[in-house]
């Protein structure tokens, strides 16, 4: 049997990572030995559709102190983490998709399994439109996110790039093929 992998999805805010992951989740729907990890975030639940576990800062700190995160990072004013449960999933023979951080990718080269790094990008003007539409930040915060996107361009030679500037189906089908290739085979 192939060894399970970690599919590490990253890209700038507004690139559509959440929509892409949701598209793949619906399309795959349990048909592959692959699971999608939830992120733990110190941000209150919003209405933008992102599927995450909201924690307070003290809750996050407690979980971190007890070693309950495989990786964690800070971006903007929030703290993010991927739960240690991914180790159990890998040990069970499942590949795991995580929504990670491009700024912290190199530091998070998890030694738990081979990593398939996927960079999701989109045109700058589209990033601005998407960030504005989700109504989570003001204009200054959106500009800061766009500037951050330019500070962390995709430079790792191992990155698989997906342009998510067009209809979700185009990028979504590319992503589903990547996930099918990352799923372990018997």
C-alpha positions as CSV (number, residue, x, y, z in Angstrom):
1,X,0.0,0.0,0.0
2,X,1.2,3.5,-0.7
3,X,2.1,5.7,2.2
4,X,-0.5,8.3,3.0
5,X,0.3,12.0,2.3
6,X,-0.4,15.4,3.6
7,X,-1.9,17.7,1.0
8,X,-0.8,21.1,2.2
9,X,-3.0,23.8,0.6
10,X,-1.8,27.4,0.8
11,X,-2.3,30.7,-0.9
12,X,-3.3,34.3,-0.3
13,X,-6.5,35.4,1.3
14,X,-9.2,35.5,-1.3
15,X,-7.7,33.0,-3.6
16,X,-10.6,30.7,-2.9
17,X,-8.9,27.9,-0.9
18,X,-12.1,27.3,1.1
19,X,-14.3,27.0,-1.9
20,X,-11.8,24.8,-3.6
21,X,-11.5,22.5,-0.6
22,X,-15.3,22.4,-0.3
23,X,-15.7,21.6,-4.0
24,X,-13.3,18.7,-3.6
25,X,-14.9,17.4,-0.4
26,X,-18.3,17.3,-2.2
27,X,-16.9,15.7,-5.3
28,X,-14.9,13.0,-3.5
29,X,-17.5,12.5,-0.8
30,X,-15.8,9.5,0.9
31,X,-14.8,7.8,-2.3
32,X,-11.0,8.0,-1.6
33,X,-9.0,7.1,1.5
34,X,-8.5,10.9,2.2
35,X,-9.9,13.2,4.9
36,X,-10.1,17.0,5.3
37,X,-8.7,18.4,8.5
38,X,-10.5,21.2,10.3
39,X,-8.5,24.3,11.3
40,X,-8.7,25.6,14.8
41,X,-8.8,29.4,14.7
42,X,-9.0,32.1,17.4
43,X,-11.6,33.9,15.3
44,X,-15.3,33.9,16.0
45,X,-17.4,32.0,13.5
46,X,-18.4,34.1,10.6
47,X,-20.8,33.9,7.8
48,X,-18.3,33.4,5.0
49,X,-18.8,29.6,5.0
50,X,-15.3,28.5,6.2
51,X,-15.6,25.2,8.1
52,X,-13.4,25.6,11.2
53,X,-13.4,25.3,14.9
54,X,-13.5,28.6,16.6
55,X,-11.5,28.8,19.9
56,X,-10.8,31.6,22.3
57,X,-7.2,32.6,22.9
58,X,-7.1,30.8,26.3
59,X,-8.7,27.7,24.8
60,X,-6.1,27.7,22.0
61,X,-3.2,28.2,24.5
62,X,-4.5,25.3,26.7
63,X,-4.7,22.9,23.7
64,X,-1.2,24.0,22.5
65,X,0.2,23.5,26.0
66,X,-1.1,19.9,26.0
67,X,0.4,19.2,22.6
68,X,-2.9,19.0,20.7
69,X,-1.7,20.7,17.5
70,X,0.5,19.1,14.8
71,X,1.3,22.6,13.7
72,X,0.2,26.2,14.5
73,X,0.9,29.7,13.3
74,X,-0.2,33.3,13.6
75,X,-1.4,35.5,10.8
76,X,-3.1,38.8,11.0
77,X,-4.5,38.9,14.5
78,X,-5.5,35.3,14.7
79,X,-3.8,32.0,15.7
80,X,-4.4,28.9,13.6
81,X,-3.7,25.3,14.3
82,X,-4.1,21.8,12.7
83,X,-5.1,19.2,15.3
84,X,-2.8,16.3,16.3
85,X,-5.7,14.0,15.2
86,X,-4.1,14.1,11.8
87,X,-1.5,11.6,13.1
88,X,-4.3,9.1,13.8
89,X,-5.7,9.6,10.3
90,X,-2.3,9.0,8.7
91,X,-1.6,5.9,10.9
92,X,-5.0,4.6,9.8
93,X,-3.9,4.9,6.1
94,X,-5.7,8.1,5.1
95,X,-4.1,11.0,3.3
96,X,-5.0,14.3,4.9
97,X,-5.8,17.7,3.3
98,X,-5.0,20.7,5.4
99,X,-5.5,24.4,4.8
100,X,-2.1,25.8,5.8
101,X,0.0,29.0,5.7
102,X,2.3,29.8,2.8
103,X,4.3,32.1,5.1
104,X,5.0,29.3,7.6
105,X,5.1,26.4,5.1
106,X,8.9,25.9,5.3
107,X,8.9,25.9,9.1
108,X,6.0,23.4,9.1
109,X,7.5,20.7,6.9
110,X,5.8,18.0,8.9
111,X,7.8,14.9,9.1
112,X,4.7,12.8,9.6
113,X,4.2,11.9,6.0
114,X,5.2,13.0,2.5
115,X,3.8,16.4,1.7
116,X,2.1,17.4,-1.5
117,X,2.3,21.3,-1.4
118,X,-0.5,23.0,-3.4
119,X,-0.5,26.7,-4.0
120,X,-3.8,28.3,-4.9
121,X,-3.6,31.7,-6.5
122,X,-5.8,34.2,-8.3
123,X,-5.3,37.5,-10.0
124,X,-4.8,40.5,-7.7
125,X,-7.9,42.3,-8.7
126,X,-10.0,39.2,-8.1
127,X,-8.4,38.7,-4.7
128,X,-9.5,42.3,-3.8
129,X,-13.1,41.6,-5.1
130,X,-13.3,38.4,-3.1
131,X,-11.9,39.9,0.1
132,X,-14.3,42.9,-0.2
133,X,-17.3,40.6,-0.8
134,X,-16.7,38.5,2.3
135,X,-17.1,41.6,4.4
136,X,-14.6,40.4,7.1
137,X,-12.1,43.3,6.9
138,X,-12.1,47.0,6.2
139,X,-10.3,48.5,3.1
140,X,-7.0,48.9,5.0
141,X,-7.0,45.3,6.2
142,X,-7.7,44.2,2.6
143,X,-4.8,46.2,1.3
144,X,-2.6,44.6,4.0
145,X,-3.7,41.1,2.9
146,X,-2.9,42.0,-0.7
147,X,0.5,43.3,0.3
148,X,1.1,40.1,2.3
149,X,0.2,38.0,-0.8
150,X,3.0,39.7,-2.7
151,X,5.5,39.1,0.2
152,X,5.0,35.4,0.0
153,X,5.0,34.4,-3.6
154,X,5.1,30.7,-4.6
155,X,8.8,30.0,-4.9
156,X,9.1,26.4,-3.7
157,X,9.9,24.2,-6.7
158,X,7.8,21.4,-5.3
159,X,4.6,23.5,-5.4
160,X,1.8,22.4,-7.5
161,X,0.1,25.7,-8.7
162,X,-3.6,26.1,-9.2
163,X,-5.0,29.3,-10.7
164,X,-8.4,29.8,-9.2
165,X,-9.2,32.9,-11.2
166,X,-11.9,31.3,-13.4
167,X,-15.0,29.2,-12.6
168,X,-14.5,27.0,-9.6
169,X,-15.1,23.8,-11.7
170,X,-11.8,24.4,-13.6
171,X,-9.6,24.7,-10.6
172,X,-11.8,22.2,-8.6
173,X,-11.3,19.4,-11.1
174,X,-7.6,20.0,-11.2
175,X,-7.5,19.9,-7.4
176,X,-9.6,16.7,-7.3
177,X,-7.1,15.0,-9.7
178,X,-4.2,16.1,-7.3
179,X,-6.1,14.6,-4.4
180,X,-6.8,11.4,-6.2
181,X,-3.0,11.1,-6.9
182,X,-2.3,11.8,-3.3
183,X,-4.6,9.1,-2.0
184,X,-3.0,5.8,-0.9
185,X,-3.4,2.8,-3.2
186,X,-3.5,-0.7,-2.0
